[in-house]
Amino acid sequence: MTSHLRAQADECHTTAHALRKAAARQSVAAAARPLRDIARTYERIGTQLRNIATTLSLFSAPDPDPVPHARDLLTHKHHLDQQLANREATP
């Protein structure tokens, strides 16, 4: 469980970085703002997932799904992934 959470956290941070770079390339500030907002959300989710993974590794919590909050964060990340994919697919 902890390795999965860490992998998801890394993915969140990577996505946030890519979104910030995309926002920086926008010529209109209003177009960049939603990208920066989504990036901040990914960053928060990634940080929380990493914190949960660290806590689990310190206390050797049993698998599977020892922390409902982690499941909620992963669900939120999945919804963000879908929104981002839909946004990129829209011309």
MIVOPA-138505 format. One record per residue: residue in one letter; z, x, y of N, C-alpha, C in turn. Coordinates in steps of 0.2 Angstrom, whole numbers, padded with zeros to 4 digits, always signed. Example, Ala and Ser with C-alpha at 12.3 -4.5 7.8 and 13.67 -1.06 7.14 Angstrom:
2
a+0039+0066-0028+0039+0062-0022+0039+0066-0016/s+0035+0064-0011+0036+0068-0005+0039+0064+0000/
***
This chain:
91
m+0000+0004-0006+0000+0000+0000+0000+0004+0006/t+0004+0010+0006+0004+0014+0012-0002+0017+0014/s-0005+0020+0009-0012+0023+0010-0017+0018+0013/h-0017+0012+0010-0022+0007+0013-0020+0005+0020/l-0014+0005+0022-0012+0003+0029-0014+0009+0033/r-0013+0015+0031-0015+0021+0035-0022+0021+0036/a-0026+0020+0031-0033+0020+0031-0036+0014+0036/q-0033+0008+0036-0034+0003+0040-0033+0005+0048/a-0027+0008+0048-0025+0011+0055-0030+0016+0058/d-0032+0020+0054-0037+0025+0056-0043+0022+0058/e-0045+0017+0054-0051+0013+0056-0051+0010+0062/c-0045+0007+0064-0044+0003+0070-0044+0008+0076/h-0041+0014+0075-0042+0019+0080-0049+0022+0081/t-0052+0023+0076-0059+0025+0077-0064+0020+0080/t-0063+0013+0078-0066+0008+0082-0065+0007+0089/a-0058+0008+0091-0056+0008+0098-0059+0013+0102/h-0060+0019+0099-0063+0025+0102-0070+0023+0103/a-0074+0021+0098-0081+0019+0099-0082+0014+0104/l-0077+0009+0105-0078+0004+0110-0077+0006+0117/r-0072+0011+0117-0071+0014+0124-0077+0018+0126/k-0080+0021+0122-0086+0025+0123-0092+0020+0125/a-0092+0015+0122-0098+0010+0124-0096+0007+0130/a-0090+0005+0132-0088+0003+0138-0089+0007+0144/a-0088+0014+0143-0090+0019+0148-0097+0019+0149/r-0102+0018+0145-0109+0018+0146-0111+0012+0149/q-0107+0006+0150-0109+0000+0153-0110+0002+0161/s-0116-0001+0164-0117+0000+0171-0113-0005+0175/v-0111-0011+0172-0108-0016+0176-0101-0016+0173/a-0096-0016+0178-0089-0016+0176-0087-0022+0172/a-0090-0028+0174-0088-0034+0171-0090-0034+0164/a-0095-0030+0162-0098-0030+0155-0093-0025+0151/a-0090-0020+0154-0086-0016+0151-0079-0018+0149/r-0077-0023+0153-0070-0026+0153-0068-0029+0146/p-0073-0033+0143-0071-0036+0136-0071-0030+0131/l-0075-0025+0131-0075-0020+0127-0068-0016+0127/r-0066-0015+0133-0060-0011+0134-0054-0016+0131/d-0054-0022+0132-0049-0027+0130-0049-0027+0122/i-0055-0027+0119-0055-0027+0112-0052-0020+0109/a-0054-0015+0112-0052-0008+0111-0044-0008+0111/r-0041-0010+0116-0034-0010+0116-0031-0014+0111/t-0034-0020+0109-0031-0024+0103-0032-0020+0097/y-0037-0017+0096-0038-0012+0090-0033-0007+0090/e-0032-0004+0095-0027+0002+0096-0020-0001+0094/r-0018-0007+0097-0011-0009+0095-0011-0011+0088/i-0016-0014+0085-0015-0016+0078-0015-0009+0074/g-0019-0004+0075-0019+0002+0072-0012+0006+0072/t-0009+0006+0078-0002+0009+0079+0003+0005+0075/q+0003-0002+0075+0008-0005+0072+0007-0004+0064/l+0001-0004+0062+0000-0003+0055+0002+0004+0053/r+0001+0009+0057+0003+0016+0055+0011+0016+0055/n+0014+0012+0060+0021+0012+0060+0024+0009+0054/i+0021+0003+0051+0023+0000+0045+0022+0005+0039/a+0017+0008+0039+0015+0013+0033+0021+0018+0033/t+0022+0021+0039+0028+0026+0039+0034+0023+0037/t+0036+0017+0039+0042+0014+0037+0043+0013+0030/l+0037+0011+0027+0037+0010+0020+0038+0016+0016/s+0034+0021+0018+0035+0028+0015+0042+0031+0015/l+0045+0029+0021+0052+0032+0021+0057+0028+0017/f+0056+0022+0016+0061+0018+0012+0058+0016+0005/s+0052+0019+0003+0050+0018-0004+0050+0010-0006/a+0047+0006-0001+0047-0001-0003+0042-0002-0008/p+0044-0007-0013+0039-0009-0018+0033-0012-0016/d+0027-0011-0020+0021-0014-0019+0021-0021-0023/p+0017-0025-0022+0012-0026-0016+0015-0030-0011/d+0012-0029-0005+0013-0033+0001+0020-0034+0003/p+0024-0028+0004+0031-0029+0005+0032-0031+0013/v+0027-0031+0017+0028-0033+0024+0023-0038+0026/p+0026-0044+0027+0021-0050+0029+0018-0048+0035/h+0021-0044+0040+0018-0043+0046+0012-0039+0045/a+0012-0034+0041+0006-0030+0039+0000-0034+0037/r+0001-0039+0033-0004-0044+0031-0007-0048+0037/d-0003-0050+0042-0005-0053+0048-0009-0049+0052/l-0007-0042+0053-0011-0038+0057-0018-0036+0053/l-0018-0036+0047-0024-0035+0043-0029-0041+0044/t-0026-0047+0044-0030-0053+0045-0033-0053+0052/h-0029-0051+0057-0031-0051+0064-0036-0046+0065/k-0036-0040+0062-0041-0035+0062-0047-0037+0059/h-0047-0041+0053-0053-0044+0050-0056-0048+0055/h-0053-0053+0059-0056-0057+0063-0059-0053+0069/l-0056-0048+0072-0059-0044+0077-0065-0041+0074/d-0065-0038+0068-0071-0035+0065-0077-0041+0065/q-0075-0047+0063-0080-0052+0063-0083-0054+0070/q-0078-0054+0075-0080-0055+0082-0085-0050+0085/l-0083-0044+0083-0087-0038+0085-0094-0038+0082/a-0094-0040+0076-0101-0040+0072-0105-0045+0075/n-0102-0051+0077-0106-0057+0080-0108-0055+0087/r-0104-0051+0091-0106-0049+0097-0112-0044+0097/e-0112-0040+0092-0117-0035+0092-0124-0038+0089/a-0123-0044+0085-0129-0047+0083-0132-0051+0088/t-0128-0053+0093-0131-0058+0098-0135-0054+0103/p-0141-0055+0105-0145-0052+0109-0143-0052+0117/
***
